[in-house]
């Protein structure tokens, strides 16, 4: 299975969208500072994920969320509106 996920930095509240095949391992890697571009924002909490059986579809979803402010806004409304 493949996952598209959203992390929230507990340090500054910023978010990160990613894609992986092993969600638990990837979260550990992020929190261990192994992702150079965001290691200064650790620690992170997983706030949302989607599961896909097809790698291509999962990757396209990740890119759509990263590139489309409309898609990202719709998702974040669902996640963070309480």
Secondary structure, DSSP 8 states (H G I E B T S, - for coil): -EEEEEEEETTT--EEEEEES-HHHHHHHHHTT-STTTGGG--EEEEEEEEES-HHHHHHHHHHHHH-HHHHHHHHHHHH--
